């Protein structure tokens, strides 16, 4: 049973990363979803579990800059919502053509990610709408960084490792995204 769940998780991660059609359900909807956002419950739950593990015991190497700590309202969001954002961000980037194994030619600039994040959080979290402007900026930044890393960790766990090209691409992507803090 455990191996069967791992195989299912691996196939879903491959679908997300490679771009094969994803057979998802709407059972993981979050506040404000219109039904257009569909997520695989297995991958969704894997992301939630990883987020919960990091909440309990933060890894000092979660990000290239250190452990997973939040300064904004994003830190108070449930892991369900963080998982939903993570998957939607990944699907959006993939739909725009970004590929980790060819990041140089497919990288989506931070400004576009930020616009997506702002749109997403306005639709899904009433606290984001009420947040001060500085908190919204920090919230978007933290959500993009954390969401990107959560999807990466869940996919890596499901597939038992990525190719060297994808690993280098992910590291480059995270370094690029982290450079944008406060800009």
N, CA, C and O atoms as a DFTB+ gen file, in Angstrom:
732 C
 N C O
     1  1       0.820      -1.184       0.000
     2  2       0.000       0.000       0.000
     3  2       0.868       1.254       0.000
     4  3       0.604       2.189      -0.756
     5  1       1.918       1.282       0.855
     6  2       2.808       2.425       0.927
     7  2       3.541       2.625      -0.393
     8  3       3.675       3.754      -0.865
     9  1       4.019       1.524      -0.996
    10  2       4.692       1.627      -2.291
    11  2       3.740       2.103      -3.373
    12  3       4.133       2.853      -4.267
    13  1       2.487       1.669      -3.295
    14  2       1.488       2.092      -4.275
    15  2       1.250       3.602      -4.162
    16  3       1.136       4.289      -5.177
    17  1       1.177       4.110      -2.951
    18  2       1.004       5.549      -2.741
    19  2       2.217       6.306      -3.250
    20  3       2.075       7.363      -3.864
    21  1       3.409       5.777      -3.002
    22  2       4.637       6.421      -3.483
    23  2       4.680       6.443      -5.005
    24  3       5.086       7.442      -5.599
    25  1       4.266       5.349      -5.643
    26  2       4.225       5.316      -7.102
    27  2       3.229       6.329      -7.658
    28  3       3.508       7.005      -8.648
    29  1       2.076       6.428      -7.021
    30  2       1.082       7.403      -7.451
    31  2       1.627       8.819      -7.305
    32  3       1.469       9.640      -8.209
    33  1       2.265       9.109      -6.181
    34  2       2.860      10.409      -5.942
    35  2       3.941      10.703      -6.972
    36  3       4.029      11.823      -7.476
    37  1       4.755       9.717      -7.285
    38  2       5.809       9.895      -8.280
    39  2       5.229      10.191      -9.656
    40  3       5.741      11.054     -10.370
    41  1       4.169       9.489     -10.036
    42  2       3.583       9.740     -11.355
    43  2       2.958      11.119     -11.434
    44  3       2.992      11.757     -12.487
    45  1       2.392      11.582     -10.343
    46  2       1.802      12.924     -10.325
    47  2       2.900      13.972     -10.415
    48  3       2.762      14.955     -11.143
    49  1       3.986      13.771      -9.682
    50  2       5.095      14.722      -9.731
    51  2       5.677      14.796     -11.137
    52  3       5.982      15.881     -11.630
    53  1       5.829      13.654     -11.774
    54  2       6.339      13.634     -13.140
    55  2       5.400      14.410     -14.057
    56  3       5.855      15.149     -14.931
    57  1       4.097      14.247     -13.863
    58  2       3.127      14.992     -14.665
    59  2       3.306      16.486     -14.478
    60  3       3.267      17.240     -15.451
    61  1       3.500      16.921     -13.260
    62  2       3.678      18.345     -13.000
    63  2       4.971      18.857     -13.616
    64  3       5.006      19.941     -14.199
    65  1       6.015      18.081     -13.483
    66  2       7.324      18.542     -13.900
    67  2       7.537      18.351     -15.396
    68  3       8.089      19.236     -16.049
    69  1       7.131      17.264     -15.935
    70  2       7.340      16.973     -17.348
    71  2       6.250      17.599     -18.202
    72  3       6.474      17.882     -19.379
    73  1       5.088      17.816     -17.636
    74  2       4.030      18.482     -18.366
    75  2       3.001      17.572     -18.986
    76  3       2.227      18.015     -19.834
    77  1       2.965      16.330     -18.597
    78  2       1.928      15.442     -19.095
    79  2       0.601      15.877     -18.509
    80  3       0.594      16.542     -17.473
    81  1      -0.501      15.541     -19.108
    82  2      -1.785      15.948     -18.542
    83  2      -1.949      15.436     -17.116
    84  3      -1.634      14.285     -16.813
    85  1      -2.431      16.284     -16.273
    86  2      -2.588      15.938     -14.874
    87  2      -4.035      15.599     -14.594
    88  3      -4.927      16.428     -14.777
    89  1      -4.261      14.379     -14.150
    90  2      -5.611      13.963     -13.796
    91  2      -5.839      14.354     -12.345
    92  3      -5.421      13.651     -11.425
    93  1      -6.500      15.470     -12.154
    94  2      -6.683      16.015     -10.815
    95  2      -8.147      16.068     -10.440
    96  3      -9.029      15.899     -11.282
    97  1      -8.389      16.303      -9.179
    98  2      -9.746      16.432      -8.674
    99  2      -9.899      17.810      -8.046
   100  3      -8.913      18.488      -7.759
   101  1     -11.136      18.209      -7.839
   102  2     -11.390      19.495      -7.215
   103  2     -11.499      19.388      -5.702
   104  3     -11.853      20.366      -5.045
   105  1     -11.210      18.244      -5.144
   106  2     -11.424      18.039      -3.714
   107  2     -10.481      18.849      -2.838
   108  3     -10.642      18.872      -1.618
   109  1      -9.519      19.501      -3.426
   110  2      -8.567      20.289      -2.650
   111  2      -8.786      21.785      -2.840
   112  3      -7.856      22.578      -2.691
   113  1     -10.011      22.166      -3.169
   114  2     -10.301      23.585      -3.354
   115  2     -10.081      24.343      -2.052
   116  3     -10.277      23.807      -0.961
   117  1      -9.674      25.591      -2.187
   118  2      -9.508      26.466      -1.034
   119  2     -10.418      27.670      -1.201
   120  3     -10.994      27.872      -2.270
   121  1     -10.551      28.465      -0.156
   122  2     -11.417      29.630      -0.183
   123  2     -11.170      30.448      -1.451
   124  3     -10.027      30.745      -1.798
   125  1     -12.236      30.800      -2.122
   126  2     -12.125      31.660      -3.289
   127  2     -11.886      30.940      -4.600
   128  3     -11.897      31.578      -5.652
   129  1     -11.674      29.641      -4.576
   130  2     -11.456      28.926      -5.832
   131  2     -12.709      28.988      -6.689
   132  3     -13.829      28.895      -6.188
   133  1     -12.505      29.143      -7.957
   134  2     -13.624      29.176      -8.886
   135  2     -13.901      27.807      -9.467
   136  3     -14.894      27.625     -10.171
   137  1     -13.060      26.857      -9.191
   138  2     -13.187      25.537      -9.780
   139  2     -12.194      25.359     -10.920
   140  3     -11.959      24.243     -11.382
   141  1     -11.611      26.474     -11.373
   142  2     -10.631      26.390     -12.451
   143  2      -9.318      25.802     -11.943
   144  3      -8.577      25.176     -12.700
   145  1      -9.037      26.004     -10.668
   146  2      -7.809      25.485     -10.094
   147  2      -8.060      24.054      -9.643
   148  3      -8.812      23.809      -8.700
   149  1      -7.437      23.135     -10.312
   150  2      -7.593      21.723      -9.955
   151  2      -6.236      21.180      -9.556
   152  3      -5.216      21.487     -10.173
   153  1      -6.247      20.373      -8.519
   154  2      -4.994      19.862      -7.985
   155  2      -5.108      18.379      -7.696
   156  3      -6.179      17.887      -7.338
   157  1      -4.020      17.680      -7.850
   158  2      -3.972      16.271      -7.476
   159  2      -3.979      16.178      -5.955
   160  3      -3.103      16.752      -5.309
   161  1      -4.934      15.478      -5.370
   162  2      -4.957      15.359      -3.911
   163  2      -3.691      14.721      -3.335
   164  3      -3.260      15.098      -2.245
   165  1      -3.098      13.781      -4.030
   166  2      -1.899      13.114      -3.519
   167  2      -0.723      14.079      -3.456
   168  3      -0.035      14.145      -2.437
   169  1      -0.484      14.822      -4.520
   170  2       0.626      15.775      -4.551
   171  2       0.347      16.930      -3.583
   172  3       1.247      17.407      -2.893
   173  1      -0.897      17.363      -3.546
   174  2      -1.330      18.414      -2.626
   175  2      -1.014      18.009      -1.183
   176  3      -0.454      18.798      -0.422
   177  1      -1.371      16.788      -0.814
   178  2      -1.113      16.307       0.545
   179  2       0.373      16.158       0.832
   180  3       0.813      16.398       1.957
   181  1       1.142      15.770      -0.162
   182  2       2.593      15.664       0.024
   183  2       3.193      17.027       0.336
   184  3       4.068      17.139       1.195
   185  1       2.732      18.057      -0.349
   186  2       3.233      19.417      -0.094
   187  2       2.834      19.861       1.312
   188  3       3.643      20.439       2.038
   189  1       1.588      19.591       1.692
   190  2       1.134      19.952       3.041
   191  2       1.991      19.268       4.108
   192  3       2.357      19.889       5.106
   193  1       2.307      18.005       3.898
   194  2       3.117      17.263       4.866
   195  2       4.521      17.856       4.980
   196  3       5.058      17.981       6.081
   197  1       5.104      18.214       3.863
   198  2       6.446      18.812       3.887
   199  2       6.403      20.162       4.598
   200  3       7.292      20.475       5.390
   201  1       5.380      20.957       4.321
   202  2       5.231      22.253       5.002
   203  2       5.068      22.046       6.511
   204  3       5.665      22.771       7.307
   205  1       4.269      21.069       6.896
   206  2       4.053      20.788       8.322
   207  2       5.355      20.331       8.990
   208  3       5.643      20.725      10.120
   209  1       6.141      19.500       8.293
   210  2       7.434      19.065       8.829
   211  2       8.336      20.262       9.068
   212  3       9.003      20.353      10.098
   213  1       8.353      21.192       8.097
   214  2       9.196      22.388       8.224
   215  2       8.696      23.322       9.315
   216  3       9.491      24.018       9.947
   217  1       7.398      23.343       9.540
   218  2       6.843      24.148      10.633
   219  2       7.338      23.628      11.976
   220  3       7.673      24.409      12.866
   221  1       7.382      22.303      12.119
   222  2       7.791      21.688      13.388
   223  2       9.299      21.738      13.587
   224  3       9.782      22.125      14.650
   225  1      10.036      21.342      12.554
   226  2      11.491      21.260      12.637
   227  2      12.104      21.908      11.394
   228  3      12.401      21.222      10.416
   229  1      12.291      23.223      11.434
   230  2      12.837      23.899      10.252
   231  2      14.248      23.415       9.904
   232  3      15.121      23.309      10.765
   233  1      14.435      23.131       8.639
   234  2      15.739      22.735       8.126
   235  2      16.570      23.992       7.936
   236  3      16.103      24.950       7.319
   237  1      17.790      24.008       8.454
   238  2      18.626      25.209       8.334
   239  2      19.001      25.498       6.886
   240  3      19.430      26.610       6.579
   241  1      18.854      24.537       5.998
   242  2      19.193      24.714       4.580
   243  2      17.950      24.716       3.694
   244  3      18.040      24.367       2.517
   245  1      16.788      25.101       4.234
   246  2      15.563      25.085       3.435
   247  2      15.729      25.938       2.185
   248  3      15.442      25.491       1.074
   249  1      16.190      27.158       2.373
   250  2      16.472      28.067       1.263
   251  2      17.978      28.262       1.181
   252  3      18.697      27.956       2.132
   253  1      18.453      28.764       0.066
   254  2      19.891      29.093       0.012
   255  2      20.287      30.105       1.084
   256  3      21.459      30.196       1.450
   257  1      19.315      30.867       1.589
   258  2      19.604      31.876       2.614
   259  2      19.378      31.368       4.030
   260  3      19.600      32.107       4.989
   261  1      18.942      30.131       4.179
   262  2      18.760      29.587       5.516
   263  2      17.396      28.970       5.741
   264  3      16.724      28.564       4.792
   265  1      16.980      28.898       7.020
   266  2      15.732      28.197       7.363
   267  2      14.479      28.927       6.878
   268  3      14.522      30.083       6.458
   269  1      13.393      28.218       6.953
   270  2      12.078      28.708       6.514
   271  2      11.468      29.561       7.633
   272  3      10.868      29.038       8.572
   273  1      11.632      30.876       7.514
   274  2      11.056      31.823       8.469
   275  2      10.292      32.876       7.686
   276  3      10.699      33.276       6.596
   277  1       9.189      33.316       8.250
   278  2       8.351      34.288       7.545
   279  2       8.173      35.556       8.371
   280  3       8.048      35.510       9.595
   281  1       8.163      36.686       7.674
   282  2       7.986      37.991       8.306
   283  2       6.594      38.558       8.037
   284  3       6.178      39.511       8.695
   285  1       5.884      37.994       7.095
   286  2       4.606      38.543       6.644
   287  2       3.433      37.682       7.102
   288  3       3.606      36.685       7.804
   289  1       2.261      38.085       6.694
   290  2       1.049      37.315       6.966
   291  2       1.060      35.951       6.307
   292  3       0.288      35.074       6.695
   293  1       1.914      35.754       5.323
   294  2       2.018      34.446       4.671
   295  2       2.321      33.354       5.701
   296  3       1.836      32.230       5.569
   297  1       3.101      33.669       6.701
   298  2       3.463      32.684       7.719
   299  2       2.273      32.173       8.513
   300  3       2.343      31.097       9.107
   301  1       1.182      32.929       8.532
   302  2      -0.008      32.531       9.294
   303  2      -1.019      31.759       8.455
   304  3      -2.016      31.267       8.983
   305  1      -0.773      31.650       7.171
   306  2      -1.678      30.945       6.266
   307  2      -1.582      29.440       6.530
   308  3      -0.505      28.926       6.836
   309  1      -2.706      28.740       6.413
   310  2      -2.683      27.293       6.630
   311  2      -1.857      26.604       5.548
   312  3      -1.660      27.139       4.457
   313  1      -1.386      25.422       5.873
   314  2      -0.604      24.664       4.893
   315  2      -1.459      24.211       3.712
   316  3      -0.926      23.965       2.631
   317  1      -2.766      24.097       3.896
   318  2      -3.659      23.795       2.764
   319  2      -3.549      24.894       1.712
   320  3      -3.416      24.616       0.520
   321  1      -3.605      26.124       2.160
   322  2      -3.556      27.253       1.235
   323  2      -2.157      27.390       0.641
   324  3      -2.014      27.694      -0.543
   325  1      -1.130      27.169       1.450
   326  2       0.240      27.221       0.930
   327  2       0.440      26.160      -0.153
   328  3       1.072      26.426      -1.176
   329  1      -0.092      24.967       0.071
   330  2       0.030      23.891      -0.925
   331  2      -0.725      24.252      -2.206
   332  3      -0.229      24.027      -3.309
   333  1      -1.914      24.808      -2.052
   334  2      -2.695      25.199      -3.231
   335  2      -1.952      26.260      -4.032
   336  3      -1.866      26.168      -5.256
   337  1      -1.414      27.269      -3.347
   338  2      -0.651      28.303      -4.052
   339  2       0.569      27.699      -4.742
   340  3       0.857      28.023      -5.894
   341  1       1.283      26.825      -4.040
   342  2       2.497      26.211      -4.595
   343  2       2.219      25.502      -5.911
   344  3       2.944      25.674      -6.891
   345  1       1.163      24.706      -5.918
   346  2       0.820      23.953      -7.129
   347  2       0.337      24.883      -8.235
   348  3       0.709      24.718      -9.396
   349  1      -0.487      25.854      -7.875
   350  2      -0.976      26.790      -8.889
   351  2       0.168      27.614      -9.482
   352  3       0.187      27.873     -10.685
   353  1       1.115      28.023      -8.648
   354  2       2.286      28.758      -9.140
   355  2       3.095      27.892     -10.102
   356  3       3.503      28.357     -11.166
   357  1       3.327      26.638      -9.732
   358  2       4.078      25.717     -10.594
   359  2       3.351      25.490     -11.917
   360  3       3.962      25.525     -12.984
   361  1       2.050      25.259     -11.837
   362  2       1.273      25.048     -13.063
   363  2       1.280      26.286     -13.943
   364  3       1.375      26.176     -15.165
   365  1       1.182      27.455     -13.341
   366  2       1.225      28.710     -14.092
   367  2       2.574      28.860     -14.801
   368  3       2.620      29.160     -15.994
   369  1       3.677      28.649     -14.063
   370  2       5.012      28.781     -14.657
   371  2       5.215      27.768     -15.778
   372  3       5.769      28.093     -16.828
   373  1       4.765      26.547     -15.549
   374  2       4.901      25.520     -16.578
   375  2       4.065      25.884     -17.804
   376  3       4.506      25.703     -18.939
   377  1       2.870      26.394     -17.572
   378  2       2.007      26.816     -18.678
   379  2       2.596      27.960     -19.485
   380  3       2.309      28.109     -20.673
   381  1       3.429      28.774     -18.825
   382  2       4.116      29.879     -19.512
   383  2       5.378      29.400     -20.230
   384  3       6.035      30.176     -20.925
   385  1       5.714      28.118     -20.059
   386  2       6.854      27.550     -20.787
   387  2       8.138      27.401     -19.994
   388  3       9.153      26.995     -20.561
   389  1       8.136      27.713     -18.705
   390  2       9.373      27.593     -17.934
   391  2       9.728      26.127     -17.708
   392  3       8.877      25.325     -17.322
   393  1      10.990      25.785     -17.950
   394  2      11.498      24.425     -17.754
   395  2      12.827      24.496     -17.021
   396  3      13.737      25.213     -17.437
   397  1      12.932      23.754     -15.935
   398  2      14.158      23.792     -15.152
   399  2      15.357      23.243     -15.905
   400  3      16.486      23.668     -15.659
   401  1      15.135      22.311     -16.815
   402  2      16.274      21.750     -17.550
   403  2      16.731      22.669     -18.678
   404  3      17.708      22.356     -19.358
   405  1      16.054      23.790     -18.893
   406  2      16.468      24.805     -19.866
   407  2      16.091      26.176     -19.323
   408  3      15.463      26.971     -20.022
   409  1      16.467      26.452     -18.099
   410  2      16.052      27.677     -17.425
   411  2      16.573      28.935     -18.120
   412  3      15.892      29.960     -18.142
   413  1      17.765      28.857     -18.682
   414  2      18.325      30.025     -19.358
   415  2      17.399      30.523     -20.458
   416  3      17.232      31.730     -20.633
   417  1      16.804      29.611     -21.187
   418  2      15.935      30.001     -22.294
   419  2      14.468      30.151     -21.938
   420  3      13.685      30.637     -22.754
   421  1      14.080      29.743     -20.737
   422  2      12.643      29.735     -20.423
   423  2      12.287      30.473     -19.136
   424  3      11.118      30.488     -18.749
   425  1      13.251      31.081     -18.471
   426  2      13.027      31.738     -17.184
   427  2      11.935      32.808     -17.279
   428  3      11.923      33.624     -18.200
   429  1      11.029      32.783     -16.316
   430  2       9.980      33.798     -16.214
   431  2      10.446      34.828     -15.188
   432  3      10.737      34.464     -14.048
   433  1      10.522      36.097     -15.564
   434  2      11.011      37.123     -14.638
   435  2      10.171      37.214     -13.359
   436  3       8.978      36.913     -13.346
   437  1      10.837      37.636     -12.298
   438  2      10.189      37.744     -11.002
   439  2       8.955      38.634     -11.070
   440  3       7.940      38.320     -10.447
   441  1       9.016      39.716     -11.798
   442  2       7.883      40.652     -11.885
   443  2       6.609      39.935     -12.333
   444  3       5.530      40.212     -11.810
   445  1       6.723      39.027     -13.285
   446  2       5.554      38.261     -13.735
   447  2       5.066      37.312     -12.648
   448  3       3.860      37.142     -12.469
   449  1       5.985      36.700     -11.928
   450  2       5.614      35.816     -10.812
   451  2       4.892      36.631      -9.738
   452  3       3.899      36.187      -9.163
   453  1       5.405      37.813      -9.485
   454  2       4.819      38.683      -8.479
   455  2       3.381      39.074      -8.873
   456  3       2.489      39.102      -8.025
   457  1       3.169      39.369     -10.143
   458  2       1.816      39.699     -10.613
   459  2       0.877      38.508     -10.448
   460  3      -0.273      38.670     -10.039
   461  1       1.370      37.309     -10.767
   462  2       0.559      36.112     -10.562
   463  2       0.227      35.948      -9.075
   464  3      -0.922      35.696      -8.711
   465  1       1.247      36.094      -8.223
   466  2       1.041      35.921      -6.782
   467  2       0.035      36.938      -6.250
   468  3      -0.841      36.590      -5.457
   469  1       0.155      38.172      -6.676
   470  2      -0.784      39.189      -6.216
   471  2      -2.205      38.817      -6.634
   472  3      -3.121      38.885      -5.815
   473  1      -2.400      38.435      -7.865
   474  2      -3.709      38.020      -8.363
   475  2      -4.239      36.842      -7.543
   476  3      -5.394      36.836      -7.116
   477  1      -3.380      35.852      -7.333
   478  2      -3.794      34.636      -6.623
   479  2      -4.210      34.957      -5.192
   480  3      -5.269      34.523      -4.739
   481  1      -3.378      35.716      -4.477
   482  2      -3.671      35.978      -3.066
   483  2      -4.891      36.877      -2.900
   484  3      -5.641      36.721      -1.937
   485  1      -5.102      37.806      -3.812
   486  2      -6.324      38.609      -3.743
   487  2      -7.560      37.736      -3.876
   488  3      -8.578      38.001      -3.237
   489  1      -7.483      36.707      -4.689
   490  2      -8.620      35.804      -4.903
   491  2      -8.815      34.803      -3.780
   492  3      -9.931      34.319      -3.589
   493  1      -7.772      34.474      -3.031
   494  2      -7.835      33.347      -2.112
   495  2      -7.694      33.670      -0.629
   496  3      -7.950      32.799       0.202
   497  1      -7.302      34.876      -0.269
   498  2      -7.104      35.139       1.155
   499  2      -7.545      36.555       1.520
   500  3      -6.911      37.528       1.114
   501  1      -8.624      36.670       2.282
   502  2      -9.108      37.999       2.669
   503  2      -8.095      38.777       3.522
   504  3      -8.106      40.008       3.519
   505  1      -7.227      38.074       4.246
   506  2      -6.213      38.765       5.054
   507  2      -5.173      39.443       4.177
   508  3      -4.628      40.482       4.552
   509  1      -4.894      38.870       3.019
   510  2      -3.962      39.510       2.090
   511  2      -4.537      40.851       1.622
   512  3      -3.818      41.846       1.533
   513  1      -5.811      40.864       1.330
   514  2      -6.460      42.099       0.860
   515  2      -6.337      43.209       1.899
   516  3      -6.170      44.377       1.546
   517  1      -6.421      42.845       3.184
   518  2      -6.398      43.828       4.268
   519  2      -4.981      44.208       4.700
   520  3      -4.804      45.177       5.439
   521  1      -3.985      43.470       4.257
   522  2      -2.608      43.677       4.715
   523  2      -2.067      45.034       4.255
   524  3      -2.493      45.581       3.238
   525  1      -1.128      45.553       5.026
   526  2      -0.444      46.796       4.659
   527  2       0.379      46.549       3.395
   528  3       0.777      45.415       3.127
   529  1       0.635      47.604       2.616
   530  2       1.398      47.420       1.367
   531  2       2.739      46.713       1.552
   532  3       3.085      45.839       0.757
   533  1       3.508      47.078       2.596
   534  2       4.802      46.411       2.810
   535  2       4.613      44.933       3.100
   536  3       5.427      44.108       2.686
   537  1       3.515      44.583       3.829
   538  2       3.248      43.190       4.166
   539  2       2.852      42.410       2.912
   540  3       3.242      41.254       2.750
   541  1       2.081      43.039       2.031
   542  2       1.704      42.381       0.768
   543  2       2.939      42.067      -0.060
   544  3       3.055      40.978      -0.621
   545  1       3.867      43.027      -0.139
   546  2       5.097      42.788      -0.908
   547  2       5.896      41.632      -0.326
   548  3       6.357      40.754      -1.056
   549  1       6.057      41.636       0.998
   550  2       6.807      40.559       1.645
   551  2       6.059      39.244       1.519
   552  3       6.684      38.200       1.332
   553  1       4.747      39.267       1.614
   554  2       3.886      38.084       1.500
   555  2       4.081      37.436       0.132
   556  3       4.299      36.228       0.038
   557  1       4.004      38.239      -0.926
   558  2       4.182      37.706      -2.285
   559  2       5.563      37.069      -2.418
   560  3       5.705      35.960      -2.933
   561  1       6.566      37.786      -1.948
   562  2       7.936      37.286      -2.046
   563  2       8.081      35.946      -1.315
   564  3       8.589      34.978      -1.880
   565  1       7.634      35.897      -0.062
   566  2       7.755      34.663       0.717
   567  2       6.959      33.525       0.093
   568  3       7.415      32.382       0.082
   569  1       5.774      33.827      -0.426
   570  2       4.945      32.791      -1.047
   571  2       5.611      32.226      -2.294
   572  3       5.587      31.016      -2.520
   573  1       6.200      33.090      -3.095
   574  2       6.868      32.629      -4.322
   575  2       8.061      31.742      -3.981
   576  3       8.224      30.666      -4.556
   577  1       8.886      32.190      -3.052
   578  2      10.073      31.412      -2.668
   579  2       9.662      30.087      -2.026
   580  3      10.141      29.021      -2.413
   581  1       8.767      30.171      -1.038
   582  2       8.353      28.970      -0.318
   583  2       7.593      28.019      -1.240
   584  3       7.837      26.813      -1.221
   585  1       6.680      28.551      -2.040
   586  2       5.896      27.714      -2.941
   587  2       6.761      26.973      -3.944
   588  3       6.532      25.798      -4.230
   589  1       7.755      27.667      -4.475
   590  2       8.676      27.043      -5.432
   591  2       9.445      25.910      -4.767
   592  3       9.627      24.840      -5.348
   593  1       9.891      26.160      -3.549
   594  2      10.659      25.136      -2.829
   595  2       9.778      23.965      -2.391
   596  3      10.213      22.815      -2.446
   597  1       8.555      24.240      -1.959
   598  2       7.647      23.162      -1.542
   599  2       7.364      22.199      -2.694
   600  3       7.417      20.982      -2.516
   601  1       7.066      22.738      -3.864
   602  2       6.799      21.885      -5.026
   603  2       8.050      21.086      -5.391
   604  3       7.962      19.901      -5.714
   605  1       9.200      21.728      -5.338
   606  2      10.454      21.050      -5.652
   607  2      10.699      19.880      -4.698
   608  3      11.012      18.771      -5.129
   609  1      10.552      20.140      -3.406
   610  2      10.802      19.083      -2.409
   611  2       9.802      17.934      -2.566
   612  3      10.185      16.767      -2.484
   613  1       8.535      18.254      -2.791
   614  2       7.520      17.203      -2.960
   615  2       7.792      16.392      -4.219
   616  3       7.679      15.166      -4.200
   617  1       8.143      17.046      -5.294
   618  2       8.464      16.334      -6.535
   619  2       9.715      15.485      -6.399
   620  3       9.776      14.365      -6.907
   621  1      10.712      16.024      -5.711
   622  2      11.954      15.291      -5.505
   623  2      11.712      14.040      -4.670
   624  3      12.286      12.984      -4.934
   625  1      10.865      14.169      -3.670
   626  2      10.515      13.020      -2.821
   627  2       9.760      11.963      -3.627
   628  3       9.994      10.765      -3.466
   629  1       8.869      12.408      -4.479
   630  2       8.038      11.489      -5.256
   631  2       8.821      10.777      -6.354
   632  3       8.564       9.609      -6.645
   633  1       9.766      11.473      -6.956
   634  2      10.495      10.889      -8.075
   635  2      11.813      10.264      -7.657
   636  3      12.513       9.673      -8.479
   637  1      12.152      10.390      -6.391
   638  2      13.416       9.890      -5.860
   639  2      14.603      10.531      -6.552
   640  3      15.617       9.881      -6.807
   641  1      14.465      11.814      -6.853
   642  2      15.582      12.588      -7.391
   643  2      15.347      13.083      -8.801
   644  3      14.696      12.426      -9.613
   645  1      15.885      14.243      -9.070
   646  2      15.790      14.859     -10.390
   647  2      17.096      14.700     -11.140
   648  3      18.108      14.285     -10.576
   649  1      17.061      15.036     -12.421
   650  2      18.276      15.013     -13.225
   651  2      19.206      16.134     -12.758
   652  3      18.777      17.077     -12.093
   653  1      20.466      16.015     -13.112
   654  2      21.443      17.043     -12.752
   655  2      21.060      18.384     -13.367
   656  3      21.216      19.425     -12.728
   657  1      20.561      18.371     -14.598
   658  2      20.170      19.623     -15.266
   659  2      19.028      20.303     -14.526
   660  3      19.029      21.525     -14.373
   661  1      18.063      19.531     -14.069
   662  2      16.942      20.113     -13.336
   663  2      17.390      20.617     -11.967
   664  3      16.913      21.654     -11.507
   665  1      18.294      19.902     -11.314
   666  2      18.799      20.335     -10.016
   667  2      19.554      21.651     -10.154
   668  3      19.360      22.565      -9.352
   669  1      20.401      21.753     -11.149
   670  2      21.133      23.000     -11.394
   671  2      20.139      24.119     -11.743
   672  3      20.288      25.250     -11.280
   673  1      19.144      23.804     -12.545
   674  2      18.125      24.790     -12.901
   675  2      17.368      25.282     -11.684
   676  3      17.130      26.482     -11.543
   677  1      16.986      24.369     -10.803
   678  2      16.264      24.768      -9.592
   679  2      17.126      25.657      -8.701
   680  3      16.649      26.663      -8.177
   681  1      18.380      25.291      -8.532
   682  2      19.280      26.109      -7.707
   683  2      19.437      27.502      -8.300
   684  3      19.439      28.502      -7.582
   685  1      19.568      27.551      -9.611
   686  2      19.675      28.849     -10.287
   687  2      18.403      29.670     -10.137
   688  3      18.456      30.880      -9.918
   689  1      17.266      29.006     -10.255
   690  2      15.987      29.688     -10.096
   691  2      15.859      30.251      -8.681
   692  3      15.490      31.414      -8.511
   693  1      16.157      29.446      -7.673
   694  2      16.047      29.915      -6.294
   695  2      17.012      31.068      -6.028
   696  3      16.648      32.032      -5.355
   697  1      18.224      30.982      -6.542
   698  2      19.190      32.075      -6.353
   699  2      18.668      33.357      -6.990
   700  3      18.783      34.435      -6.407
   701  1      18.102      33.241      -8.172
   702  2      17.550      34.407      -8.865
   703  2      16.365      34.993      -8.097
   704  3      16.265      36.210      -7.944
   705  1      15.485      34.145      -7.622
   706  2      14.314      34.620      -6.883
   707  2      14.709      35.268      -5.557
   708  3      14.124      36.276      -5.161
   709  1      15.678      34.707      -4.884
   710  2      16.099      35.251      -3.588
   711  2      16.744      36.623      -3.753
   712  3      16.651      37.462      -2.856
   713  1      17.388      36.858      -4.878
   714  2      18.014      38.162      -5.119
   715  2      16.980      39.291      -5.203
   716  3      17.340      40.464      -5.107
   717  1      15.714      38.949      -5.378
   718  2      14.691      39.977      -5.580
   719  2      14.121      40.537      -4.279
   720  3      13.330      41.479      -4.320
   721  1      14.503      39.980      -3.121
   722  2      13.910      40.454      -1.864
   723  2      14.179      41.940      -1.682
   724  3      15.312      42.405      -1.807
   725  1      13.117      42.670      -1.386
   726  2      13.218      44.094      -1.130
   727  2      13.348      44.957      -2.366
   728  3      13.562      46.164      -2.256
   729  1      13.224      44.363      -3.541
   730  2      13.348      45.149      -4.785
   731  2      12.017      45.341      -5.430
   732  3      11.926      45.975      -6.481
